[in-house]
Amino acid sequence: SEATVAVAPARVGFAELTELVVRRIEVGDRVAASKYFSGRPVDDPVREQQILTAVRAEAIELGIDPEETADFFRAQIEASKVVQRGLLKRWAAHPDEVPTTGPDLDAVRRELDQLTTDLLAELVVVDQLRNARPHCQIELLLATIPAAAPLDRLHRKAFKVGTETIC
Ligand SMILES: C=C(O[C@@H]1C=C(C(=O)O)C=C[C@H]1O)C(=O)O
């Protein structure tokens, strides 16, 4: 007779999504360094609109809500700007903390574009969970506690902004 192996279904949680949120926030450090040396402003409304238009279209392709998806990415953009403003303010007051090099913004944006693709794929995975309460809040708490633990005050503040719209 054939052996039967019971396989428990994988539990869907927010570990991967919150990990990607953290990674996007951390890219904000290099965006800030780039802008420190180039003098470009933190806010680039044209780039933001490009991202939001693209993710709305991608959401429709993927079968998730385009406006909820845009709201999620609006929060990620705001989180990045929290980091950028915080670091630029810190560096203005403490020039000794300024990084030695400013990376090329286009290269950093390509990394952000890859994270957008990864985040969209993960939003598909957690789509049902996002609309299930109190499940969503519980799973979010289980994921955010370890994800936020290694972050400093500034990055934790950004992480809060980036995760607020999940449930
Ligand atoms: C990250 C940047 O800074 C800001 C934040 C953005 C983002 O998080 O995607 C986009 C444009 C800027 O308003 C950037 O200029 O690329």
The ligand as an ORCA input file, in Angstrom:
! r2SCAN-3c Opt
* xyz 0 1
  C      12.571     57.290     -2.708
  C      12.506     58.522     -3.226
  O      12.042     59.634     -2.491
  C      10.652     59.912     -2.391
  C       9.957     58.647     -2.087
  C       9.592     57.829     -3.129
  C       9.382     56.370     -2.902
  O       9.376     55.955     -1.741
  O       9.256     55.606     -3.888
  C       9.472     58.359     -4.442
  C       9.750     59.660     -4.704
  C      10.142     60.623     -3.644
  O       9.026     61.428     -3.345
  C      12.948     58.812     -4.592
  O      13.094     60.002     -4.919
  O      13.164     57.862     -5.359
*
